[in-house]
Amino acid sequence: MGLFEQTTQIERLSETRWKANLTEHWCVGPVPNGGYLLAIIGRALSAALEHVDPATLNAFYLAPTHVGACEIEVELLRKGGSTSFAMARLYQDDELKIQVTAAYTDLDRAHGETQLLLEPPQVPSFDQCAELPINDFIAITKHTHQRVLPGQEKSMMGEPQGGGEWSGWVDFRDDNPVDVFSLLYFSDAFPPPAFTLYGPTGWVPTLDLSVQVRAKPCVGPLMCRFSSKALVDGTLEEDGVLWDSSGKLVLMSRQTAKFRLPK
């Protein structure tokens, strides 16, 4: 069992409530990463519902969490033949921190027409891409490979390259398997694309994160693209797309975040 799997485990308290412990391994500064939190909530939803695979999750981050215990409450909204709909709420210190609406399904039974107008980025292999620097303040970098198109790494070294986009690969640094719950984490596991314009400065808290899981990933690193096109009055969007090592589209995401430069 890899570190991510170990640190996203949940404990059942009742038919509708689960307990988890947020660890320091997946923090940005003192705050647990939003994708890590979504993965824990995703596990609770999977444990509560008849359909166990996430199809889409929409999370609102109402207040920051911290390292320590939390509880997740799941409310079933409707159970259909192929999809279960639910709401999940994460509480910490008796305060509602995150609220998620979700649809869960059975991805192994998914079938139908496929048309893709979205192409993967043209990037070198995982080994040939440049690793973004490890930062002691950003604990997730110690446990996550963030590899980019050679040259893009300069944006994290005081030489912003522009473009508002990262293209490359993402994976765990240990032997943790890549599954549907790690996809939820990886949707938020890269630096904000705004850093390609400003460098690694400021604070970028997530307001909401919407994730669509399109398929289960195969073994291996994930090719990724994260981009932002509009920063307006301190608010930006970030679009993410992940492909598995076979070239299959496995996830699409969008989040809204604030961009706060140091005063």
BABA-927630 format. One record per residue (C-alpha): x, y, z. Coordinates in pm, 1 decimal. Layout:
REM residues N
X; Y; Z;
...
REM end
This chain:
REM residues 263
0.0; 0.0; 0.0;
146.3; 335.4; -104.3;
147.3; 653.3; 102.8;
-152.9; 808.6; -72.2;
-367.1; 499.4; -19.5;
-261.7; 483.8; 345.6;
-338.7; 850.0; 410.2;
-679.4; 855.9; 241.1;
-829.8; 568.5; 440.2;
-1169.0; 622.0; 601.0;
-1334.8; 464.4; 905.7;
-1707.1; 402.4; 916.0;
-1886.9; 560.0; 1212.4;
-2248.4; 494.5; 1104.8;
-2457.7; 425.5; 796.3;
-2403.6; 780.7; 674.6;
-2088.4; 903.6; 847.4;
-1715.0; 833.2; 808.8;
-1401.2; 949.0; 987.4;
-1064.1; 1034.2; 829.4;
-733.2; 1180.1; 941.4;
-581.4; 1454.4; 727.2;
-202.2; 1424.2; 719.7;
81.5; 1667.3; 657.7;
206.1; 1474.4; 352.6;
-45.9; 1636.8; 115.3;
-38.8; 1999.1; 230.6;
36.4; 2327.5; 57.9;
178.7; 2526.2; 344.7;
-34.3; 2436.0; 647.5;
-347.6; 2357.3; 441.8;
-432.8; 2011.1; 301.0;
-451.9; 2011.1; -79.6;
-800.9; 2033.6; -230.2;
-756.7; 1729.3; -454.1;
-638.6; 1520.5; -156.9;
-950.5; 1625.1; 35.3;
-1170.5; 1540.7; -262.4;
-1014.1; 1192.8; -281.3;
-1102.2; 1125.6; 83.1;
-1458.0; 1248.2; 28.8;
-1467.8; 1036.6; -288.2;
-1383.7; 724.5; -87.7;
-1664.7; 796.0; 159.0;
-1912.8; 838.1; -125.9;
-1796.2; 512.2; -281.6;
-1838.7; 329.5; 50.3;
-2188.8; 471.1; 96.9;
-2335.2; 417.3; -249.3;
-2437.6; 113.1; -451.0;
-2246.3; 250.7; -750.8;
-1883.1; 277.7; -642.7;
-1703.3; 471.1; -921.1;
-1700.0; 852.2; -932.1;
-1849.3; 994.3; -1251.7;
-1865.5; 1361.6; -1157.2;
-1803.0; 1556.4; -838.5;
-1861.2; 1926.6; -772.6;
-1688.4; 2053.0; -459.2;
-1719.6; 2389.6; -285.9;
-1440.6; 2472.6; -41.7;
-1614.8; 2680.1; 221.6;
-1328.8; 2714.8; 470.8;
-969.5; 2591.1; 504.1;
-902.0; 2257.7; 672.5;
-595.3; 2160.6; 875.6;
-401.3; 1847.3; 961.6;
-604.7; 1628.2; 1197.2;
-931.1; 1440.9; 1226.5;
-1239.8; 1517.6; 1018.3;
-1575.3; 1356.9; 947.8;
-1766.0; 1309.6; 622.6;
-2144.6; 1283.2; 611.7;
-2307.0; 1132.3; 300.5;
-2669.0; 1188.8; 197.0;
-2818.6; 975.8; -80.4;
-3025.4; 1191.5; -315.9;
-3137.2; 929.8; -568.7;
-3040.1; 581.4; -682.3;
-3101.5; 495.1; -1046.9;
-3023.8; 187.9; -1252.6;
-2677.0; 303.7; -1359.1;
-2611.8; 611.4; -1142.6;
-2636.8; 710.5; -777.1;
-2661.3; 1078.0; -681.9;
-2546.5; 1200.5; -341.3;
-2422.6; 1492.3; -136.4;
-2123.5; 1476.8; 95.8;
-2016.8; 1724.9; 360.5;
-1677.6; 1734.2; 531.5;
-1674.9; 1868.4; 888.0;
-1378.3; 1962.6; 1103.7;
-1394.8; 2121.5; 1449.1;
-1776.1; 2108.4; 1417.1;
-1760.6; 2340.9; 1113.9;
-1870.3; 2260.3; 760.0;
-1556.4; 2289.9; 547.2;
-1641.9; 2130.5; 210.3;
-1968.2; 2041.3; 37.8;
-1977.4; 1805.4; -260.0;
-2253.3; 1695.1; -494.7;
-2170.8; 1380.0; -686.8;
-2288.1; 1120.2; -935.0;
-2142.6; 769.6; -906.9;
-2160.4; 487.1; -1157.1;
-1996.9; 159.1; -1264.6;
-1718.8; 255.5; -1506.9;
-1663.0; -107.4; -1607.9;
-2011.8; -110.1; -1761.0;
-1977.2; 221.6; -1945.3;
-2044.5; 194.1; -2318.9;
-2163.6; 408.5; -2607.1;
-2039.8; 637.6; -2882.0;
-1697.0; 803.6; -2853.4;
-1581.6; 1115.7; -3039.5;
-1273.7; 1308.5; -2927.5;
-1186.8; 1654.8; -3057.2;
-933.3; 1697.4; -2778.2;
-574.0; 1593.4; -2847.1;
-312.9; 1511.6; -2581.1;
-26.4; 1761.9; -2553.1;
285.5; 1695.3; -2757.5;
536.4; 1629.7; -2482.1;
841.7; 1404.3; -2449.2;
828.0; 1084.0; -2247.0;
799.7; 1091.4; -1869.4;
1175.4; 1037.6; -1828.7;
1260.2; 1313.4; -2078.4;
1041.4; 1580.6; -1920.4;
1174.3; 1822.3; -1657.8;
1085.5; 1774.1; -1290.4;
946.7; 2077.4; -1110.7;
1153.7; 2156.8; -799.7;
1068.7; 2005.8; -463.1;
961.5; 2273.9; -215.5;
968.8; 2203.3; 159.1;
676.3; 2445.3; 208.4;
465.6; 2247.4; -42.0;
462.9; 1894.6; 96.6;
283.4; 1741.5; -201.8;
595.6; 1801.1; -413.9;
783.9; 1550.8; -195.6;
541.1; 1274.9; -287.6;
426.1; 1371.1; -638.5;
616.7; 1374.9; -966.0;
532.8; 1699.6; -1148.7;
709.7; 1675.1; -1484.5;
673.0; 1936.9; -1756.0;
776.5; 2020.4; -2109.4;
1147.2; 2109.5; -2084.9;
1179.4; 2483.7; -2028.8;
850.5; 2521.4; -1841.5;
1025.6; 2438.1; -1513.6;
1196.3; 2780.9; -1530.7;
864.6; 2939.1; -1432.7;
913.4; 2788.9; -1085.6;
1271.1; 2919.0; -1066.4;
1210.8; 3291.6; -1103.3;
1190.5; 3298.1; -1484.8;
818.8; 3297.1; -1580.3;
778.5; 3153.1; -1930.0;
423.3; 3278.7; -1993.5;
147.3; 3089.7; -2169.2;
-75.9; 3010.8; -1871.7;
-30.4; 2636.1; -1923.2;
154.9; 2333.1; -1790.4;
196.6; 2024.6; -2011.4;
366.1; 1708.4; -1894.4;
318.9; 1412.2; -1661.3;
207.4; 1348.3; -1305.0;
255.9; 1041.3; -1084.1;
329.4; 932.8; -728.2;
691.7; 906.7; -620.0;
633.6; 569.1; -453.3;
458.7; 256.9; -579.2;
108.7; 379.7; -494.9;
-130.9; 258.8; -767.4;
-305.9; 511.0; -989.0;
-681.2; 455.4; -951.0;
-1000.9; 659.9; -970.7;
-942.7; 815.3; -627.2;
-588.7; 923.1; -711.0;
-735.1; 1084.5; -1024.5;
-935.0; 1311.6; -793.9;
-611.8; 1415.2; -624.0;
-418.8; 1460.0; -947.6;
-687.0; 1700.7; -1074.0;
-539.1; 1953.4; -828.4;
-179.6; 1832.3; -793.1;
3.5; 2082.5; -1017.9;
102.2; 2443.2; -944.1;
-151.6; 2700.7; -1066.4;
-92.6; 2786.4; -1435.6;
-83.0; 3152.6; -1327.6;
266.7; 3076.3; -1197.1;
384.1; 3057.5; -1560.2;
307.4; 3431.7; -1569.9;
399.7; 3547.4; -1219.5;
635.9; 3279.2; -1089.4;
572.9; 3085.4; -766.6;
430.1; 3368.7; -562.5;
113.0; 3448.6; -376.3;
-169.9; 3229.3; -256.2;
-425.9; 3061.8; -483.2;
-712.7; 2921.8; -273.1;
-968.3; 2706.9; -455.1;
-1332.1; 2816.0; -441.7;
-1480.0; 2522.8; -630.9;
-1350.7; 2216.7; -815.5;
-1552.7; 2010.6; -1066.1;
-1416.2; 1675.7; -1179.4;
-1541.7; 1433.9; -1445.6;
-1393.7; 1083.4; -1439.1;
-1422.5; 936.7; -1787.4;
-1249.0; 599.2; -1739.5;
-1035.3; 395.7; -1501.7;
-664.5; 457.5; -1565.7;
-417.9; 184.5; -1652.6;
-87.4; 142.2; -1470.7;
171.0; 416.5; -1518.9;
208.7; 794.5; -1507.4;
-60.5; 1028.9; -1633.3;
-9.5; 1278.1; -1913.7;
-159.0; 1612.3; -1817.3;
-245.1; 1961.3; -1929.5;
-348.8; 2239.4; -1690.3;
-435.4; 2581.4; -1829.8;
-585.7; 2916.6; -1734.5;
-715.2; 3165.9; -1991.4;
-869.9; 3446.3; -1785.0;
-753.2; 3616.2; -1465.2;
-1005.2; 3892.1; -1391.9;
-1002.7; 4105.1; -1077.5;
-810.6; 3840.5; -886.4;
-1021.3; 3538.1; -989.1;
-914.6; 3271.7; -1238.8;
-1028.0; 2940.8; -1381.3;
-810.3; 2634.1; -1427.2;
-892.7; 2356.5; -1673.3;
-727.5; 2017.9; -1637.7;
-717.6; 1709.3; -1858.6;
-551.8; 1376.2; -1776.5;
-469.4; 1085.4; -2008.6;
-335.2; 752.4; -1884.6;
-15.9; 593.1; -2012.3;
-207.7; 415.8; -2291.1;
-334.2; 750.8; -2423.9;
-689.2; 707.9; -2289.6;
-871.8; 1018.9; -2166.4;
-948.5; 953.4; -1798.3;
-1036.5; 1288.1; -1637.1;
-1144.9; 1644.5; -1710.2;
-1164.7; 1914.9; -1444.6;
-1231.6; 2283.6; -1391.1;
-1179.1; 2492.3; -1081.9;
-1229.3; 2851.9; -979.2;
-968.4; 3010.7; -754.9;
-862.3; 3343.5; -610.7;
-516.4; 3475.3; -699.9;
-363.1; 3680.8; -421.0;
-21.3; 3839.7; -463.1;
184.2; 3921.4; -152.8;
116.5; 4268.3; -13.8;
REM end
